[in-house]
C-alpha cells in the first residue's frame, strides 16, 4: 500500500463507525501546506463543522511552529472541533 491507500486504510474504522451511527461525513485528501489548505477548502464549502486532530506539540514547538489545529480554528468560518 502507498500514499492514499494507507490513509484510506487508517480511516476505514472511523468511517465505518460514523456510517453506522448515521453521521453524515466527508473524507477528503488534499495536497499542500496543511493549515492554509484546510482553511481554504473549509471556507469554500458550506460545512456545519470541521473536526481536526491535535498531535500535541509541546509549548515551545507550538510557539515557534504554530499549531495547524489552532490556525484552522482561528480562520475557518464554521465551528471547529479539535480532538486530542
N, C-alpha and C positions, 0 to 999 in steps of 0.2 A: 504494500500500500504506500502511496505517496501523496503529499500535499493535501488536496481537498478530500481525498478518500479517508485519510487519517482523521481529519477534522470531523467529517460526517460520522465516522465510527464512534468518536468520542462523544458526540451529541445524540447518538441514537437512543440511549436510555432516557435522557432528559426529554427528548421529543416524544417518545412513547408515553411517558408519564403525563405530559401536558395533553396529549391527544386523548388518553384515557380519562382525564379529568374534565374534558370538554373545554379546555382553554384554547382560544384562538391564538396562534403564534406564527411567527415567520422567522426562519433562519436564513441569513444571507452571509456569503463570504465575499468580502470586499478587499481590494488591494490598495495600499497606500499607507501613509502615516496614520496610526490608529485614531488619535483624538480628532484631528480635522476631518478624516474620512467618515467617522461615525457621526460627528456633528452635522456635516453636510448632508449625509444620507437621511438622518433623522429629521432634519429641518425641511428637507424637500418632500417628505412624506407625511401623511396625516396619522401619526401614531398616538395611541392613548397612553403608552408607557414604554420607556426604554429600560431594559434590565441589563445591567453590566456587572461583571465581576471585578473584584479588587484583589490584586495579588499581594497586597500588604507590604509596600515599601516601608523601610524604616524612616524615621523623621528626617534625617539628613538627605537620604535619597529622594524623598518626596519634595523637600525644599529645593534641591538642586535640579532635579529632573522634572518635577511636577508629576501629577498623577493623571493618567488617562481618564479614570472614572470621575475624578473631580473636575477636570476640564469639560468632560461631556455633561456633567450635572450643571455646570455653570452656563454653558452656551446652547444646550438643546432646549427647544421651545415647548417641551412637554415634560411631565414628571419623569424622574429618573430614579430607579431603584438600584442601589449599589449593594451587591451581595458579596460577603466575605467568604 
